[in-house]
């Protein structure tokens, strides 16, 4: 989501500092002084200038008629002091000053640029910002990212026109009360600022965008946010959010909330997390919610379904989260659900509402009673790189599976096919799997919950159909009593076989021939209730010549957990 639509409508020109050059040309024509071009560096009456040396007087290059509107310093500018450029009479009309190309020291002369509205000055080396900067009464945009400054001038809050302020990664900055009176401030970035006085923020009543990621102050910052009733974007990732639930009731306009890795404090208890998420669920305008990388997140309340405008929910790397609430299926606006790295989540709890069933890459098959077919046909025109098809037990016929032509989706590199183990089937799992032949370029294949006793032909000739496979997982296949010849996959590096309770012996069926597993480096066998024998070498047998077959698998690559 963008930060503030209203702000962008008013000040687009000043916020897109990476496009200053193109924008100036489009607005001002071709009257550009460019010191990097030998043919364009003298006698110009231009309005836009690109400089490679800020120490030289601009009069050397400009005519007396020149009145600069925009000035940008090129990358690797040779001067750390820009006094020669901004002291020139031609610069007094400047509205845009971009110092992104060099690390500089701002001098008191910056205060002479009374018309300046945009100042991009990251990586300032001095520990103090000159007091004269507060004379810039028309300044709308100020970026001091990654500067070494310790303090802002006491009168900084008197800059009444300032709307966008970026102080991110100013690690040494002590922010006390200097921003309190910035009544028009809309966008404030304090990410990676570690010494913030919470009370300095509470009067910023027009603030719409606030970034406090990696906030490390001991003050109770969230309570100071209660008065920011216009806030639409709030990022508290990798920071402490103690007390946040007390102020969320006032932040009714929030559209973007990032709480990534903010619930991992050792003092946090599960009940507190539940209470916070209940408060989050009341933010009816929320469109983006990031709860990723929170190891203390065990459950999500059913009230999350109240977020009817939610477009994106990020739950990636929540290692202890096991299920999603059923109410998520009621969020018709949900388009992106990220659960990568959250391996404990029961995939059967993923959304299965018709309106978001195509929530790729996690697709849930559903079919209501009385309907002639399931929704799997929706994959017909989808070409993702990663695809998980869950609840395949809901497929109504093999023909509808054949319709999606999975083998032709060459973009898929990682495929997971999953059934719910104890659920009722409409079609035998083997018949469904026979129509789900993957594309030949597939590199990762996972089968879960498959209940048939054997595999279709493409699995039993897997080295021919899927020669590029590098990783295979066979998990929770309780009835299957045969293993495919995975040993003949010349590129296979990672193999996991788990929960195949009908397998009694691992031998020639798995190896498939001589020199099995030539590149395998990790092999895990676990939860095999009836496994009695594992032959690491075996007779080739009738029709296969004489001697012993060999398996190119190092002993330290095998993990056996029975």
C-alpha positions in Angstrom: 0.0 0.0 0.0 1.2 3.5 -0.7 1.9 5.7 2.2 -0.7 8.6 2.0 -2.7 9.2 -1.1 -3.6 12.8 -0.1 0.1 13.6 0.5 1.1 12.2 -2.9 -1.5 14.3 -4.6 -0.1 17.4 -3.0 3.6 16.8 -3.1 4.4 14.1 -5.7 7.1 16.2 -7.2 9.0 16.5 -3.9 8.9 12.9 -2.8 10.1 11.1 -6.0 13.7 12.2 -5.6 15.1 9.3 -7.7 13.2 10.8 -10.7 14.3 14.5 -10.2 16.3 14.5 -13.4 13.5 13.2 -15.7 10.9 15.2 -13.9 12.8 18.5 -14.2 13.3 17.9 -17.9 9.6 17.2 -18.5 8.6 20.4 -16.7 11.4 22.8 -17.7 12.3 21.7 -21.2 15.9 21.0 -22.2 17.5 24.0 -20.4 19.8 21.8 -18.4 23.4 22.4 -17.3 25.2 19.1 -17.0 28.9 19.3 -15.9 29.4 15.7 -16.9 28.9 16.7 -20.6 31.8 18.7 -21.9 29.6 20.5 -24.5 27.1 21.7 -21.9 28.9 23.4 -19.0 29.3 27.1 -19.8 27.2 30.2 -20.6 23.9 28.6 -19.8 20.8 30.4 -18.5 19.3 27.1 -17.5 16.8 26.3 -14.7 18.1 22.8 -13.9 21.7 21.9 -13.1 23.7 18.7 -12.6 27.0 19.3 -10.9 30.1 17.2 -10.3 31.9 19.8 -8.2 30.1 21.9 -5.6 33.0 24.0 -4.5 33.2 26.1 -7.7 31.1 29.3 -8.0 28.1 28.7 -10.3 28.8 32.0 -12.0 31.6 30.2 -13.9 29.0 28.2 -15.8 25.9 30.4 -15.8 24.8 33.7 -17.3 23.5 36.5 -15.2 20.0 35.7 -16.3 20.0 32.2 -14.9 17.7 31.4 -12.0 18.0 27.8 -11.0 14.9 25.9 -9.9 16.4 22.5 -9.4 20.0 21.5 -8.5 21.4 18.0 -8.2 24.9 16.8 -7.4 26.1 13.8 -9.4 27.3 10.6 -7.9 30.9 10.8 -6.4 30.8 14.6 -6.3 34.3 15.8 -5.7 33.5 18.3 -3.0 32.2 17.6 0.6 31.3 21.3 1.0 28.7 22.9 -1.3 29.2 26.5 -0.3 30.3 27.5 -3.8 27.1 26.3 -5.4 24.4 27.3 -3.0 25.9 30.8 -2.3 25.6 31.9 -5.9 22.8 34.4 -6.7 21.4 32.0 -9.3 20.7 29.5 -6.5 18.4 31.8 -4.5 15.4 30.7 -6.5 16.1 27.0 -5.9 13.1 24.8 -5.1 14.8 21.4 -5.4 18.2 20.6 -4.0 19.4 16.9 -4.3 22.6 16.1 -2.5 22.2 12.3 -2.8 25.3 12.0 -4.9 27.8 13.0 -2.2 28.4 13.0 1.5 28.4 16.6 2.5 28.5 19.1 5.4 25.6 21.5 5.3 26.7 25.1 6.1 24.8 28.0 7.5 24.4 29.3 3.9 21.7 26.7 3.4 19.4 29.1 5.1 19.7 31.5 2.2 17.6 29.2 0.0 14.3 30.7 1.1 12.3 29.2 -1.8 13.6 25.6 -1.2 10.8 23.1 -1.0 12.6 19.8 -1.5 16.0 18.9 0.2 17.5 15.5 -0.1 20.6 15.4 2.0 21.4 11.9 3.3 24.7 10.9 5.0 25.5 14.3 6.5 28.9 14.0 8.2 28.6 16.8 10.7 27.1 16.1 14.1 24.8 19.1 14.0 22.4 20.4 11.5 22.9 24.1 11.0 20.3 26.2 12.8 19.8 28.2 9.6 17.9 25.3 8.1 14.9 26.5 10.1 14.8 29.6 7.9 13.5 27.3 5.1 9.9 28.2 5.7 8.7 26.7 2.4 10.4 23.3 2.9 8.0 20.5 2.3 10.4 17.5 2.0 13.5 16.8 4.0 15.6 13.6 3.9 18.6 13.2 6.3 18.8 9.4 6.1 21.9 7.8 7.6 23.4 11.0 8.8 25.8 11.3 11.8 23.8 14.1 13.4 23.3 14.0 17.2 20.5 16.6 17.5 18.2 18.8 15.5 18.0 22.6 16.2 15.6 23.5 19.0 13.6 25.6 16.6 13.2 22.8 14.2 9.6 22.5 15.1 8.9 25.9 13.6 9.3 24.6 10.0 5.6 25.0 9.5 5.4 23.7 5.9 7.3 20.4 6.4 5.2 17.4 5.4 7.8 14.6 4.8 10.7 14.0 7.2 13.1 11.0 6.8 15.5 10.5 9.7 15.9 6.8 9.2 19.2 5.2 10.3 20.3 8.3 12.1 21.7 6.0 14.8 23.2 8.7 17.0 20.2 11.1 16.9 18.6 12.1 20.2 15.1 13.1 19.3 13.5 15.0 22.1 10.9 17.7 21.5 12.2 19.2 18.3 9.5 17.8 16.1 6.5 18.5 18.3 5.2 21.5 16.5 5.4 20.2 12.9 1.7 20.5 12.6 1.6 19.7 8.8 3.9 16.7 9.0 2.3 13.7 7.2 5.2 11.3 6.7 7.8 10.5 9.4 10.5 7.8 9.1 12.3 7.1 12.4 13.4 3.5 11.5 16.6 2.5 13.2 16.6 5.5 15.5 17.3 4.4 19.0 16.9 7.4 21.2 13.4 8.8 20.7 11.4 10.7 23.3 7.9 9.3 23.0 6.2 12.6 23.9 7.9 14.3 20.9 5.4 12.5 18.7 2.1 12.8 20.4 1.1 16.2 19.0 1.7 15.3 15.3 -2.0 15.1 14.8 -1.9 15.1 10.9 0.6 12.2 10.7 -0.5 9.5 8.3 2.8 7.5 7.8 5.0 6.5 10.7 7.9 4.1 10.5 9.3 3.0 13.9 10.9 -0.3 12.9 13.9 -1.4 15.1 12.8 1.1 17.7 14.9 0.4 20.8 14.1 3.2 23.3 13.1 2.3 26.9 10.2 4.8 26.7 6.7 3.5 26.3 6.3 4.6 22.7 2.9 3.0 21.8 1.0 5.1 24.4 2.3 8.3 22.7 0.6 7.1 19.5 -2.9 7.5 20.9 -3.4 11.0 19.5 -2.3 10.1 16.0 -5.8 9.6 14.8 -5.1 10.2 11.1 -2.4 7.5 11.0 -2.8 5.1 8.0 0.6 3.4 7.9 2.4 2.1 11.0 5.5 0.0 11.0 6.7 -1.3 14.3 8.6 -4.3 13.0 11.5 -5.7 15.1 10.5 -3.3 17.9 8.6 -3.7 21.2 4.9 -3.1 20.9 4.0 -3.3 24.6 1.0 -1.2 25.3 0.0 -1.0 21.6 -3.4 -2.5 22.3 -4.3 0.5 24.5 -4.0 2.9 21.6 -5.2 0.9 18.6 -8.8 1.8 19.5 -8.0 5.3 18.4 -6.2 4.4 15.2 -9.3 3.6 13.2 -7.9 4.8 9.9 -5.0 2.4 9.8 -4.6 0.7 6.5 -1.1 -0.8 6.9 0.2 -2.4 10.1 3.6 -4.1 10.3 4.3 -6.1 13.5 6.9 -8.4 12.0 9.2 -9.8 14.8 7.6 -7.5 17.3 6.1 -10.2 19.6 9.3 -12.0 20.5 10.1 -10.2 23.8 10.9 -12.8 26.4 8.4 -11.2 28.7 5.5 -11.6 26.3 2.9 -14.2 27.2 0.4 -15.9 25.0 -2.6 -14.2 26.6 -1.1 -10.7 25.9 -0.6 -11.6 22.2 -4.2 -12.9 22.0 -5.4 -9.6 23.5 -3.4 -7.5 21.0 -4.7 -9.5 18.0 -8.2 -9.0 19.2 -7.6 -5.2 19.1 -6.0 -5.5 15.7 -9.1 -7.3 14.5 -11.2 -4.2 15.2 -9.3 -2.1 12.6 -12.0 -2.2 10.0 -10.0 -0.3 7.4 -6.9 -2.5 7.5 -5.6 -3.7 4.1 -2.2 -5.0 5.0 -1.2 -6.9 8.1 2.3 -8.4 8.7 2.7 -10.8 11.7 5.6 -12.6 10.3 8.7 -14.0 12.2 6.8 -14.0 15.5 7.8 -17.2 17.4 5.3 -16.4 20.2 2.4 -16.5 17.8 0.5 -19.8 18.5 -3.0 -18.9 17.5 -5.0 -16.3 15.6 -8.4 -15.3 16.9 -11.6 -15.9 14.9 -12.2 -12.2 15.0 -9.6 -11.7 12.3 -12.5 -12.3 9.9 -13.7 -8.9 10.8 -11.0 -7.4 8.6 -13.2 -7.4 5.5 -10.8 -5.0 3.6 -7.7 -7.1 4.2 -5.7 -7.6 1.0 -2.5 -9.1 2.4 -1.8 -11.2 5.5 1.9 -12.1 6.1 2.4 -15.1 8.5 5.7 -16.2 7.1 8.2 -17.8 9.5 5.7 -18.0 12.4 7.3 -21.3 13.5 4.8 -22.2 16.2 1.6 -21.3 14.4 -0.4 -24.4 13.8 -3.8 -23.5 12.4 -5.6 -20.6 10.7 -9.1 -19.6 12.0 -12.0 -20.6 9.8 -13.1 -17.0 9.6 -10.3 -16.1 7.2 -12.4 -17.7 4.5 -14.9 -14.9 5.0 -12.4 -12.2 4.0 -13.3 -11.9 0.3 -10.8 -9.2 -0.4 -7.8 -11.4 0.7 -5.4 -11.8 -2.3 -2.0 -12.6 -0.7 -1.4 -15.0 2.2 2.2 -15.6 3.0 3.0 -18.7 5.1 6.5 -19.6 3.9 8.7 -20.9 6.8 5.6 -21.6 8.9 5.9 -25.4 8.6 3.6 -26.3 11.4 0.5 -24.8 9.8 -2.2 -27.3 9.0 -2.7 -26.7 5.3 -6.3 -27.9 5.6 -7.1 -24.7 7.6 -6.2 -22.5 4.6 -9.0 -20.4 3.2 -11.5 -22.3 1.2 -14.1 -19.7 0.3 -15.0 -19.5 -3.4 -13.9 -15.8 -3.5 -10.4 -16.5 -2.4 -9.8 -20.2 -3.3 -7.3 -19.1 -5.9 -5.1 -17.6 -3.2 -1.9 -18.7 -4.8 0.4 -20.3 -4.2 -1.8 -22.1 -1.6 -4.8 -23.4 -3.5 -7.6 -25.2 -1.6 -9.9 -27.5 -3.4 -13.6 -27.3 -2.3 -16.9 -28.6 -3.5 -20.2 -28.1 -1.8 -22.7 -31.0 -1.6 -24.8 -31.3 -4.7 -22.3 -29.5 -6.9 -21.2 -31.5 -10.0 -17.6 -30.4 -9.8 -15.0 -28.8 -7.5 -13.2 -25.5 -8.0 -9.9 -27.1 -9.2 -10.7 -25.8 -12.7 -9.7 -22.3 -11.5 -6.1 -23.4 -11.9 -6.5 -23.9 -15.7 -5.1 -20.4 -16.6 -2.7 -20.1 -13.6 1.0 -20.4 -14.1 2.8 -19.9 -10.8 6.4 -20.9 -10.0 5.3 -22.4 -6.7 2.0 -24.3 -6.3 0.4 -26.1 -3.3 -2.9 -27.9 -4.0 -4.6 -28.8 -0.7 -7.7 -30.9 0.1 -7.5 -32.9 -3.1 -10.1 -35.3 -1.5 -12.7 -32.7 -2.6 -12.1 -33.4 -6.3 -15.4 -34.7 -7.9 -13.9 -36.4 -11.0 -10.6 -37.2 -12.7 -11.8 -35.4 -15.8 -11.9 -32.0 -14.0 -8.3 -32.6 -12.8 -7.2 -33.4 -16.3 -8.7 -30.0 -17.5 -6.0 -28.0 -15.7 -3.2 -29.6 -17.8 -0.7 -29.5 -15.0 2.0 -31.1 -17.1 2.0 -28.0 -19.5 2.6 -25.5 -16.7 6.4 -25.3 -17.2 6.8 -22.3 -14.9 6.2 -24.5 -11.8 9.4 -25.5 -10.1 8.0 -26.4 -6.7 4.8 -28.5 -6.4 3.0 -29.9 -3.4 -0.1 -32.1 -3.6 -1.9 -32.8 -0.4 -5.0 -34.8 0.7 -6.5 -34.8 4.2 -5.8 -38.2 5.5 -9.0 -39.2 7.2 -11.4 -37.2 5.0 -14.0 -38.9 2.7 -13.0 -39.2 -1.0 -15.1 -38.7 -4.1 -12.4 -40.2 -6.3 -9.6 -42.7 -5.5 -6.4 -40.8 -4.8 -4.4 -42.8 -7.4 -6.9 -41.8 -10.1 -6.5 -38.1 -9.2 -2.7 -38.3 -9.0 -2.6 -40.0 -12.4 -4.1 -36.7 -13.9 -1.7 -34.5 -11.9 1.4 -35.4 -13.8 3.8 -32.5 -13.1 5.7 -30.5 -15.7 9.0 -32.0 -16.8 11.1 -29.1 -15.4 9.9 -29.6 -11.8 12.7 -29.5 -9.2 10.7 -30.1 -5.9 7.9 -32.5 -5.4 5.9 -33.1 -2.2 3.1 -35.6 -1.7 1.1 -35.6 1.6 -1.9 -37.6 2.8 -2.0 -39.9 -0.3 -4.2 -42.9 0.7 -4.0 -45.4 -2.3 -1.8 -48.5 -2.1 0.2 -47.8 -5.2 1.3 -45.0 -7.5 0.3 -44.1 -11.1 2.6 -44.8 -14.0 4.4 -41.4 -14.1 5.5 -41.9 -10.5 6.8 -45.4 -11.2 8.8 -44.0 -14.1 9.7 -40.8 -12.4 13.3 -40.5 -13.7 11.8 -40.4 -17.3 9.0 -37.9 -16.5 10.8 -35.7 -14.0 14.5 -35.9 -14.7 15.3 -32.6 -13.0 14.0 -33.3 -9.5 16.3 -32.2 -6.8 14.0 -32.7 -3.7 11.3 -35.3 -3.0 9.1 -35.5 0.1 6.7 -38.4 0.7 4.8 -37.8 3.9 1.9 -39.5 5.6 1.1 -42.1 3.0 -0.3 -44.8 5.3 -1.6 -47.4 2.8 1.0 -47.2 0.1 3.0 -50.4 0.1 5.4 -49.7 -2.8 8.2 -47.1 -3.3 8.9 -45.4 -6.7 12.4 -45.9 -8.1 13.7 -42.5 -6.8 17.3 -43.8 -6.8 17.4 -43.3 -10.6 16.8 -39.5 -10.3 20.3 -38.3 -11.3 19.8 -34.8 -9.8 18.1 -35.8 -6.5 19.9 -34.2 -3.5 17.3 -34.3 -0.8 14.8 -37.1 0.1 12.4 -37.4 2.9 10.1 -40.5 3.5 7.8 -40.2 6.5 4.7 -41.9 7.7 4.5 -44.7 5.1 3.3 -47.4 7.6 2.7 -50.1 5.0 6.4 -50.2 3.9 8.2 -53.2 5.4 11.4 -53.2 3.3 13.5 -50.6 1.6 15.4 -52.3 -1.2 15.5 -52.6 -5.0 12.1 -50.9 -5.6 13.5 -47.6 -4.2 16.9 -47.9 -5.8 15.6 -48.8 -9.3 19.0 -50.1 -10.7 22.7 -49.6 -10.5 24.4 -46.6 -9.0 21.4 -45.3 -7.2 21.2 -41.8 -5.8 24.4 -40.5 -7.4 24.0 -36.9 -6.0 22.0 -37.5 -2.8 23.3 -35.6 0.3 20.4 -35.8 2.7 18.1 -38.8 3.2 15.6 -38.9 6.1 13.4 -41.9 6.9 11.0 -41.4 9.9 7.8 -42.7 11.5 7.8 -45.9 9.6 5.8 -48.1 12.0 6.3 -51.4 10.2 9.8 -51.0 8.6 11.7 -54.2 9.3 14.6 -54.2 6.7 16.7 -51.8 4.8 19.1 -53.2 2.2 21.9 -50.8 1.4 23.2 -53.2 -1.3 21.2 -55.9 -3.2 21.4 -58.5 -5.9 20.4 -57.2 -9.4 18.5 -60.4 -10.0 17.2 -62.1 -13.0 17.5 -60.3 -16.3 19.8 -57.7 -14.8 23.2 -59.4 -15.1 25.2 -60.5 -12.2 26.9 -59.0 -9.2 25.8 -56.4 -6.7 24.2 -53.1 -7.3 25.8 -50.1 -5.5 24.2 -47.1 -4.0 26.3 -43.9 -4.1 25.0 -42.6 -0.8 27.3 -41.6 2.0 26.4 -43.1 5.4 26.5 -39.7 7.1 23.7 -38.5 4.8 21.1 -40.9 6.2 18.9 -40.1 9.1 16.7 -42.9 10.4 14.0 -42.2 12.9 11.6 -45.1 13.3 
